[in-house]
């Protein structure tokens, strides 16, 4: 009997029943039950940056009808925030959400997964990650730590932080104890400052007690939540060490390789959703937060030109020093700087010109 005649002759129930034995086993094979744990480097109170992991986990669950579950834990619930990557490397958890530059003590090359002083802005960084070979370079490096990385959000250009006293010259940096992440600490050390690596939840009490003199975190929305304006009124910009600070989802390499192909695709797309969503939230929420901070007494200051120039000089010296003994860092630095120079060749033509005009128009 021809197929068309069979379809006309057979009862609808018989056709459906004939299809079930073929579909059910295939579905069972492609949608196994998988349960993972993700440890974040951030507290739940920072809903935008912590929330990126929740956005990702929700997308994974919905795309797999709940068969692939990723439970998100805040910093300190499983491991301390600054040990998230270590937990992934060891296989203690399958996944984490963190800032790679927290681990520059292991290797300065980690910084390129987040931001380096005077590096790329957020859109340029995303372009480098996804279409400039950046994630290929980073994952070749991360593999030494049993990690596979995925872009997991960006804050945009950050603020320069909160200071107890005004910074007018480079000399004002001498002896200044500042909480600052990544390679920026080594840059300000060249200016005489004393960098401190402190997790987000511990910054406020350190400022309040005078253990530190200044601290940078992210920008208005998160900084307001942490209340820094109450204990250090001088709010500086821009955060030249984080022109576009990226977060990464780190996955244990062995666990990644165990995933079915479909789940790999789902996880990749879910991390991409979280990547875009985080910066959109910051861009939407920072303006109102900045207004409130100023209303509550925050004093806005641009970094003096001489501080910016001295910092740039110190950063370039640092990169040359690290690159002499660290080939992975040198290659990454060369790749990023070549990409950055081409990006700004374009940026000055359209993006910067448009933004500068619109800012002037707004003021007028």
WOFEN-V704355 format. One record per pair of residues at least 6 apart in sequence whose ideal C-beta (glycine too) atoms are under 6 Angstrom apart, sorted by sequence separation. I is the first residue (numbers start at 1). J is the second residue. D is the distance in whole Angstrom. If there is no record, write none. Layout:
i->{I & I}
j->{J & J}
d->{D & D}
This chain:
i->{44 & 75 & 87 & 104 & 128 & 129 & 189 & 206 & 217 & 323 & 42 & 103 & 104 & 142 & 188 & 322 & 323 & 42 & 60 & 61 & 79 & 88 & 198 & 207 & 101 & 40 & 60 & 100 & 101 & 139 & 185 & 138 & 84 & 203 & 40 & 57 & 85 & 100 & 101 & 84 & 100 & 319 & 38 & 57 & 99 & 178 & 180 & 196 & 176 & 177 & 179 & 54 & 85 & 173 & 174 & 53 & 173 & 179 & 82 & 173 & 170 & 129 & 204 & 249 & 204 & 208 & 179 & 207 & 113 & 207 & 44 & 43 & 38 & 43 & 109 & 122 & 42 & 179 & 33 & 34 & 35 & 36 & 37 & 38 & 39 & 40 & 41 & 122 & 40 & 177 & 31 & 177 & 178 & 179 & 180 & 176 & 39 & 39 & 41 & 41 & 53 & 39 & 39 & 164 & 163 & 161 & 162 & 39 & 161 & 97 & 161 & 37 & 89 & 38 & 39 & 40 & 41 & 89 & 184 & 36 & 36 & 88 & 158 & 159 & 158 & 155 & 235 & 221 & 229 & 233 & 221 & 224 & 234 & 235 & 236 & 237 & 162 & 220 & 233 & 116 & 117 & 219 & 229 & 234 & 236 & 164 & 166 & 221 & 163 & 220 & 224 & 229 & 117 & 162 & 220 & 111 & 163 & 240 & 111 & 162 & 220 & 161 & 160 & 160 & 104 & 159 & 160 & 104 & 160 & 101 & 159 & 101 & 157 & 158 & 158 & 157 & 158 & 154 & 155 & 154 & 153 & 151 & 152 & 152 & 152 & 149 & 150 & 52 & 52 & 149 & 147 & 148 & 148 & 146 & 148 & 82 & 81 & 125 & 152 & 191 & 125 & 150 & 153 & 118 & 121 & 122 & 152 & 153 & 117 & 121 & 152 & 156 & 117 & 119 & 120 & 151 & 187 & 190 & 153 & 154 & 156 & 115 & 155 & 187 & 187 & 115 & 114 & 187 & 114 & 186 & 113 & 170 & 170 & 170 & 160 & 99 & 100 & 97 & 96 & 95 & 43 & 94 & 91 & 94 & 88 & 88 & 85 & 46 & 141 & 118 & 68 & 137 & 118 & 117 & 64 & 63 & 60 & 60 & 132 & 60 & 59 & 128 & 56 & 59 & 108 & 56 & 56 & 55 & 109 & 124 & 109 & 112 & 120 & 108 & 52 & 55 & 109 & 52 & 30 & 48 & 48}
j->{50 & 81 & 93 & 110 & 134 & 135 & 195 & 212 & 223 & 329 & 49 & 110 & 111 & 149 & 195 & 329 & 330 & 50 & 68 & 69 & 87 & 96 & 206 & 215 & 110 & 50 & 70 & 110 & 111 & 149 & 195 & 149 & 96 & 215 & 53 & 70 & 98 & 113 & 114 & 98 & 114 & 333 & 53 & 72 & 114 & 193 & 195 & 212 & 193 & 194 & 196 & 72 & 103 & 191 & 192 & 72 & 192 & 198 & 102 & 193 & 191 & 151 & 226 & 271 & 227 & 231 & 203 & 231 & 138 & 232 & 74 & 74 & 70 & 75 & 141 & 154 & 75 & 212 & 67 & 68 & 69 & 70 & 71 & 72 & 73 & 74 & 75 & 156 & 75 & 212 & 67 & 213 & 214 & 215 & 216 & 213 & 78 & 79 & 81 & 84 & 97 & 84 & 87 & 213 & 214 & 214 & 215 & 93 & 215 & 152 & 216 & 93 & 145 & 95 & 96 & 97 & 98 & 146 & 241 & 94 & 95 & 147 & 218 & 219 & 219 & 218 & 298 & 285 & 293 & 297 & 286 & 289 & 299 & 300 & 301 & 302 & 228 & 286 & 299 & 183 & 184 & 286 & 296 & 301 & 303 & 232 & 234 & 289 & 232 & 289 & 293 & 298 & 187 & 232 & 290 & 182 & 234 & 311 & 183 & 235 & 293 & 236 & 236 & 237 & 182 & 237 & 238 & 183 & 239 & 181 & 239 & 182 & 238 & 239 & 242 & 243 & 245 & 244 & 245 & 246 & 247 & 246 & 247 & 248 & 249 & 248 & 249 & 152 & 153 & 250 & 250 & 251 & 253 & 253 & 256 & 199 & 199 & 244 & 271 & 310 & 246 & 271 & 274 & 240 & 243 & 244 & 274 & 275 & 240 & 244 & 275 & 279 & 241 & 243 & 244 & 275 & 311 & 314 & 278 & 279 & 282 & 242 & 282 & 314 & 315 & 245 & 245 & 318 & 246 & 318 & 248 & 306 & 307 & 310 & 303 & 247 & 248 & 249 & 250 & 251 & 201 & 252 & 252 & 255 & 250 & 252 & 250 & 222 & 328 & 312 & 263 & 332 & 315 & 315 & 266 & 266 & 266 & 267 & 339 & 270 & 270 & 339 & 270 & 273 & 322 & 271 & 274 & 274 & 328 & 343 & 329 & 332 & 340 & 329 & 274 & 277 & 332 & 278 & 262 & 281 & 282}
d->{5 & 3 & 5 & 5 & 4 & 5 & 6 & 5 & 5 & 6 & 5 & 4 & 5 & 5 & 6 & 5 & 4 & 4 & 5 & 6 & 5 & 5 & 6 & 6 & 6 & 6 & 6 & 4 & 4 & 6 & 3 & 6 & 4 & 5 & 5 & 4 & 6 & 3 & 4 & 4 & 5 & 5 & 6 & 5 & 5 & 6 & 5 & 5 & 4 & 5 & 5 & 6 & 5 & 4 & 4 & 5 & 5 & 5 & 5 & 5 & 6 & 5 & 6 & 5 & 6 & 5 & 5 & 5 & 5 & 5 & 5 & 5 & 5 & 6 & 5 & 4 & 6 & 5 & 6 & 5 & 5 & 5 & 5 & 5 & 5 & 6 & 5 & 5 & 6 & 5 & 5 & 5 & 4 & 4 & 5 & 5 & 5 & 5 & 4 & 5 & 4 & 5 & 6 & 5 & 4 & 6 & 6 & 5 & 6 & 6 & 3 & 5 & 5 & 4 & 5 & 5 & 4 & 5 & 3 & 4 & 6 & 6 & 6 & 5 & 5 & 5 & 5 & 4 & 5 & 6 & 5 & 5 & 5 & 5 & 5 & 6 & 4 & 5 & 5 & 6 & 5 & 5 & 6 & 6 & 6 & 5 & 5 & 4 & 6 & 4 & 6 & 4 & 5 & 4 & 4 & 5 & 4 & 6 & 5 & 6 & 6 & 6 & 3 & 5 & 6 & 5 & 6 & 6 & 5 & 6 & 5 & 3 & 6 & 3 & 4 & 5 & 6 & 6 & 5 & 5 & 4 & 6 & 4 & 5 & 4 & 5 & 4 & 6 & 4 & 6 & 5 & 5 & 5 & 5 & 5 & 6 & 5 & 4 & 6 & 6 & 6 & 4 & 6 & 6 & 5 & 3 & 6 & 5 & 6 & 4 & 6 & 6 & 4 & 6 & 6 & 5 & 6 & 4 & 3 & 5 & 6 & 4 & 6 & 5 & 5 & 4 & 6 & 6 & 5 & 6 & 5 & 6 & 6 & 5 & 6 & 6 & 5 & 6 & 5 & 5 & 5 & 5 & 5 & 5 & 5 & 5 & 6 & 5 & 6 & 6 & 5 & 6 & 5 & 4 & 6 & 5 & 6 & 6 & 5 & 5 & 4 & 5 & 5 & 5 & 5 & 6 & 4 & 5 & 5 & 5 & 5 & 5 & 5 & 5 & 4 & 5 & 6 & 5 & 5 & 5 & 6}
